[in-house]
């Protein structure tokens, strides 16, 4: 199909782009890699009076050290993450995105675009949650930082305001003893997650759980990627034995409406959420030092 008519602007700076968004009053949409928005426009599922193309803004590109962690510019592509030495600090990134889409999608698709789009079955949002990432948002009024789990609010819905641009994703340093894993049950044709689970774990180093790390992000199950706090609470209060892991994984969908569609009904998806949560915990645990 052909999208509805829209105006097109290519700003030369972030400040110019922000001015265009502010003037648009909510009728303008940002486009970067275009791997998600363009198909929606063509299907007329989405529309915009103006597209603001930030795809050539060098200010939003690059991967840098951030207090031992990394900061990913919003226009960082999947391919750039896979090829980055800095990103090797976080093997879970490559594990999650190496099979996203196809070569063309990985060459054009951006990490900022992925989390801003908030597709319920996208892989990176779950990983961002598990890694405790922060999302940096900028408007003409200044900058604000929102935790990934709070930024993602619903299907294709985030805390990004009409006059803001997502500029950076900041991932804090992992403890050297941490193990990470991303496992998923994917839809064979599209590669989207029916269930995807990201786990970041480190054993406690003291009697009162000092040094313990336990964060789980789940995608594909509900209408938005979420932090599996019920699983974390159950496992965190246990001895981390195999039986405890199985019991904790049973809480994978607690507190969330489980989706039902042509790929998996609610019962099957709930069961697979438990299975893949257990696998993610077991794999991450086996990688702890």
C-alpha positions in Angstrom: 0.0 0.0 0.0 0.9 3.7 -0.3 1.1 5.7 2.9 -1.1 8.8 3.4 0.6 12.0 2.4 3.0 13.6 4.8 5.6 16.4 4.8 9.3 15.4 5.2 12.1 17.3 7.0 15.7 16.4 7.5 17.1 18.6 10.3 20.8 19.3 10.5 21.1 19.1 14.3 19.3 17.8 17.4 18.2 21.3 18.3 16.6 21.8 14.9 14.9 18.4 15.2 13.5 19.3 18.6 12.2 22.6 17.3 10.4 20.8 14.5 8.8 18.4 17.0 7.7 21.2 19.3 6.2 23.1 16.4 4.4 19.9 15.2 2.4 19.7 18.4 2.2 15.9 18.3 1.5 15.6 14.6 5.1 14.9 13.7 6.9 11.6 14.0 10.6 10.9 14.2 12.2 8.5 11.7 15.7 7.0 12.0 16.4 3.6 10.5 12.8 3.3 9.3 12.6 -0.5 9.8 9.5 -0.2 12.0 7.7 3.1 11.2 7.8 2.8 7.4 5.9 -0.5 7.2 3.2 0.9 9.6 2.8 4.0 7.4 2.5 1.8 4.3 -0.2 -0.3 5.9 -1.8 2.9 7.2 -1.8 1.6 10.7 0.1 4.8 11.6 0.0 8.2 10.1 1.9 11.5 10.5 1.6 15.0 9.1 5.4 15.3 9.1 8.3 12.9 9.3 11.4 14.3 11.0 14.4 12.3 9.7 17.2 12.2 12.3 19.0 9.4 10.5 22.0 11.5 9.6 22.6 13.3 12.9 26.1 12.3 13.9 25.4 13.6 17.4 23.2 10.6 18.0 25.7 8.0 16.8 28.5 6.1 18.5 29.2 3.8 21.4 31.3 5.1 24.3 32.5 4.0 27.7 30.2 5.1 30.5 31.6 4.5 34.0 32.7 1.0 33.1 29.5 0.4 31.3 28.5 1.7 27.8 26.4 4.4 26.4 24.7 3.6 23.0 23.8 6.5 20.8 20.2 6.3 19.7 21.2 5.8 16.1 23.6 2.9 16.9 22.7 0.0 14.6 22.4 -3.6 15.4 25.4 -4.3 13.2 27.5 -1.7 15.0 26.7 -3.3 18.4 27.7 -6.7 17.0 31.0 -5.4 15.8 31.9 -3.2 18.8 34.7 -4.2 21.2 33.1 -2.1 24.0 29.8 -4.1 23.6 31.7 -7.3 24.3 31.5 -6.3 27.9 27.8 -7.4 27.6 27.7 -10.7 25.7 23.9 -10.8 26.1 23.6 -7.9 23.6 25.0 -10.0 20.8 23.1 -13.1 22.0 19.8 -11.2 21.7 20.3 -9.2 18.5 22.5 -11.4 16.2 19.4 -12.9 14.6 17.1 -9.9 14.6 15.4 -9.5 11.2 17.9 -10.1 8.4 21.2 -8.5 7.3 19.4 -5.4 5.8 17.4 -4.9 9.1 20.5 -5.2 11.2 22.4 -2.8 9.0 19.7 -0.1 9.2 17.7 -0.8 12.4 18.7 1.2 15.5 18.8 0.3 19.1 17.1 3.6 20.0 14.4 3.0 17.5 13.8 -0.5 18.8 13.1 0.6 22.4 11.2 3.7 21.3 8.9 1.6 19.1 8.1 -0.7 22.0 7.0 -3.6 19.9 5.6 -6.3 22.4 7.7 -9.0 20.8 11.0 -7.0 20.3 14.1 -8.5 21.9 16.2 -5.5 22.9 13.6 -4.0 25.4 13.8 -7.1 27.6 17.6 -7.0 27.5 17.6 -3.4 28.4 15.4 -4.1 31.4 17.6 -7.0 32.6 20.7 -4.9 32.3 19.2 -2.0 34.3 19.6 0.4 31.4 18.6 4.0 31.5 16.9 5.8 28.6 18.0 9.4 28.0 15.3 11.7 26.6 15.9 15.3 25.4 13.5 18.2 24.6 14.0 21.9 24.2 13.4 22.2 27.9 16.4 19.9 28.8 17.2 16.3 29.4 15.7 13.6 31.6 16.7 10.0 32.3 14.1 7.2 32.7 14.8 3.5 33.7 14.0 1.1 30.8 11.4 -0.7 32.8 9.5 2.6 33.5 10.0 3.9 30.0 8.1 1.0 28.4 4.4 1.4 29.2 2.4 -0.7 26.8 2.1 -2.0 23.3 3.9 0.6 21.1 3.5 3.0 24.1 6.4 4.6 26.0 7.2 7.6 28.3 8.6 9.5 25.3 6.7 12.8 24.9 5.7 14.4 21.6 8.5 17.0 21.9 11.3 14.7 22.9 13.9 12.6 21.2 15.5 9.5 22.6 19.2 10.3 22.5 21.0 7.5 24.3 20.7 4.2 26.1 23.1 3.9 29.1 24.0 0.4 30.4 25.7 0.3 33.8 28.8 -1.9 34.4 28.3 -5.5 35.3 30.0 -7.1 38.3 32.8 -9.3 37.0 31.1 -12.3 38.5 27.8 -11.8 36.7 26.4 -14.3 34.2 24.0 -13.3 31.5 21.7 -15.1 29.0 19.0 -14.4 26.5 16.8 -17.3 25.3 13.7 -17.2 23.2 11.0 -19.1 21.5 10.6 -17.4 18.2 8.1 -17.3 15.4 10.0 -19.1 12.6 9.1 -16.8 9.7 9.5 -13.4 11.4 12.0 -14.2 14.1 9.9 -12.2 16.6 9.7 -13.6 20.1 6.7 -15.6 21.2 8.6 -15.6 24.5 12.0 -14.1 25.1 13.7 -14.0 28.5 16.9 -12.0 29.4 18.6 -12.9 32.7 21.5 -11.1 34.5 22.7 -12.9 37.7 25.5 -12.8 40.2 25.7 -14.9 43.4 25.6 -13.1 46.8 29.0 -12.6 48.4 27.8 -12.2 51.9 25.3 -13.6 54.4 22.8 -10.9 53.8 22.7 -11.2 50.0 25.5 -8.6 49.5 26.7 -8.5 45.9 23.7 -10.5 44.6 22.4 -9.5 41.2 19.1 -10.9 39.9 17.3 -9.1 37.0 14.9 -10.7 34.5 13.3 -9.0 31.5 10.6 -10.8 29.5 9.2 -10.0 26.1 6.6 -11.5 23.8 4.3 -12.6 26.7 2.2 -9.5 27.3 1.6 -6.2 25.6 5.0 -4.8 26.6 8.4 -6.1 27.8 8.5 -6.2 31.6 10.7 -7.0 34.6 9.8 -10.3 36.1 9.8 -9.1 39.7 7.8 -12.1 41.0 10.4 -14.5 39.7 13.2 -12.3 41.2 11.5 -12.2 44.6 11.0 -16.0 44.7 14.5 -16.9 43.7 16.1 -14.2 45.7 14.6 -15.6 48.9 15.8 -19.1 48.1 19.0 -21.1 48.0 19.1 -20.9 44.2 18.9 -24.7 43.9 17.4 -26.4 40.8 14.1 -26.9 42.7 14.1 -23.2 43.6 14.7 -22.1 40.1 11.8 -24.2 38.8 9.5 -22.8 41.5 10.6 -19.2 40.8 10.1 -19.7 37.0 6.5 -20.6 37.7 5.9 -16.9 38.5 7.1 -15.7 35.0 3.7 -14.3 34.0 2.4 -13.2 37.4 0.6 -9.9 37.4 0.6 -9.7 33.6 -2.1 -10.3 31.0 -0.7 -13.0 28.7 -1.3 -12.5 25.0 -3.2 -15.0 22.8 -2.8 -14.9 19.0 -2.4 -17.2 16.0 1.1 -18.1 17.1 0.4 -19.1 20.7 -2.7 -19.1 22.8 -2.7 -17.9 26.4 -2.2 -21.3 28.0 0.7 -22.3 25.8 2.4 -18.9 26.0 2.2 -19.0 29.8 3.7 -22.4 29.9 6.5 -21.3 27.6 7.2 -18.2 29.7 7.9 -20.5 32.6 10.0 -22.9 30.5 12.2 -20.2 29.0 12.5 -18.3 32.2 13.9 -21.4 33.8 16.3 -21.9 30.9 17.5 -18.3 31.0 18.2 -18.5 34.7 20.0 -21.8 34.4 22.1 -20.6 31.5 23.0 -17.3 33.2 23.8 -19.2 36.4 26.1 -21.5 34.5 28.0 -18.5 33.2 28.5 -16.9 36.6 32.1 -16.7 37.8 
